[in-house]
């Protein structure tokens, strides 16, 4: 079998028995990247040399009989928002031009320690602000299902890399849906773990109270393997939870929903939802019911305020988080010709270094936090956040998990919403509530929309620290769909040819 | 140097017409081994930018983690200042751009400080009026006034880096050719202690401000939370001053004076602002709400940033940190372990040593209180300890221009010298020689006595030869003594002591001579 078509679980097994070497696996993926990435543009930086060096190290350690972690020798693509030693980290922005972080993010370090091979850094909307990668300063990534469509965002590069078989696994971050939305529109699996379940140390912050690193994979089990490898308490992150990692891999293997109580969120449907998305979602719910789950309808009346609350909280935090990009210590510096003072150089650099969407959010956030406006905007949004948490609490009093479509529509054409921020923001309508509540959610493929033949994602949401339930439900659905479709959904993706 | 062109009203006149209102914001760098939010060391004076890491440099992706010891120190300060300790509070971000702020926001506390609503009793007579600029309390008649200063809040934040502006005349950022930033200081835990407005001190306002900072400094030092060195910037003070026409009850606009870097400057800054604001108000002018800079060389203040175009700091709860909720039993433990307060200790020692108020104040102003206490603890009597530190040792310190505490002699050594004197081994003159030798590093008092052979000669054999010699050499004096003019014995005693190199005990020599001649 072609190495790039194998799942991470299959690669892990083949590597463990030395059927294949990490060097062969890595080279195969680097070759695939060389063959298709000029069309997909999933990567901002391809780390061929260090990837092969890492692979050689894994092979050598395995040859000496060393016991290695499950992901040893398995390639992974890393969103360019995680700091990486000896590689650039741009966050999709000009303002970090030339910056090579002197330290690894906790997740980067954990991946390296597990022996996972870091293939490179993936494209993203600038500072993770966007739903299409069109806000990347380095040009958009493209959807492997249709190169004229968006791959979702902000972790669009990571999703596209996995969907294009450039990497079996990828890491992203989810702030308002930035893992689940691209996973859905690229027809792969993506998880937003419980906030605090995966470390933010070394993740360049967009909105601190929302940013959550998580995995992408082509299968539920693959996502679970990566989820487990990156999770767990990190003393470098105060908001990291000091609790055992939920048994996500075991849950993905069990794939059993019999007796589970599943709630359909009635508030996440209706106007603005593509009919083909809703019908695939309805089928998925029926499927779960046929597998023994007890399905009920649940109302979360405050979810309709989630989007506006999010667009106050996230920009507020970003206006402060992005203040450090001031040309004084690293990155771009504009206008330092000896005639200007520090303040002018800061202003010129920020003017030149940030894109339009980043500036929009910084201005929105600075406004929302201003004295005299704080209570009406940031303060009110935090109250809405509490109401949304209460909606979830009430719902999880009745059911074990909630389900909804992951996105209101399938992948839209590149350029279609680039000049319409409100339309762009709606892409995260279904995913934002879980970010605001800090609980766990996953998107798993549930078929193709009839009208455009593009993938639809089923979102499953679970209470904080019950991430294993996501994998139990998603894996059960995945297995049942596979039986129905006869082949993985991704086999239908024709954007790069057959 | 900035020269003030402000018109001033003489201080005595100013406080006759206006009632001053003062308030102080004191920043204290905590003496924790590591920084507020990372593991970097806090050692003062290290090579620039050698004590930094991604966290205190605010590098993208880095995150803060609270230093537990800094929280403990802050609670200790709050308890010592009689504050309530919050059961739950948060850090907040204070947003503004400045090159020495790595993140362009400072992690501080805003509407949820760790400690609130306390007080500190301050004795105005603790200030030595000889040194005081204002004359102060004497004029009001009361020599034992205590002012209870209300404490508004005590909160915890991180320090910024330190800018060095190179080129330009003022050393400030404007006009500088370029600036260098040292981030070693960035992230050092900083406690801010804010008083409530201090009313009713009248002409004593400058003295009260100074006495408060002095008392606070001593308290913080006794708590072991900071080395409180104003000259190294580990204790920094902003002084707020405003005036009300006497009897009007209408407080005027306040100014905030920064760069007040010594206790003396605290007093001078308040005094200057009273004189300046009185002149502005006298001429029907308007005091501008602004930050002013104090100038050590001239004792004046000049305007800085105007608060009327004040920045909006856009405070909001720090999302990278979880709330701080100190458990009650932890706070109780800290409270139980608080040391005696300096004022409590002073009262106790005064009673134990049986000293007058004036004696105690003199001791404190000489910086000798701790030294005397340690000397007493090492076995000397309080009277002896005071005598040596305030007498001989104070003279030595004055002569060499050093602080008493910096003399190269320990309280234990002083106690030993006092012991040798009361045992008769040394007389005062020899003791002074021993002190000199110890100060220049000749060793301990016992080593000096042994090496120099300085012990008093009380060996009767050695003395009697010298006495015989003196009697033989001075027949006329002997005759006078035998005629009943006993006072003349001094001549013989002097001769004997010269002959023994000063080591003979004068009283014993006199006794022996009189015995011989009777």
Interface residues (C-beta under 8 A of the other chain):
Chain A: X82 X83 X89 X91 X96 X99 X101 X102 X103 X105 X200 X201 X202 X203 X204 X205 X207 X208 X209 X235 X236 X237 X238 X239 X316 X317 X319 X320 X323 X324 X325 X326 X328 X329 X330 X341 X342 X343 X346 X366 X369 X370 X371 X374 X378
Chain B: X54 X57 X58 X59 X60 X61 X62 X63 X64 X65 X66 X93 X95 X97 X99 X102 X103 X104 X105 X173 X179 X181 X312 X314 X315 X316 X319 X320 X321 X322
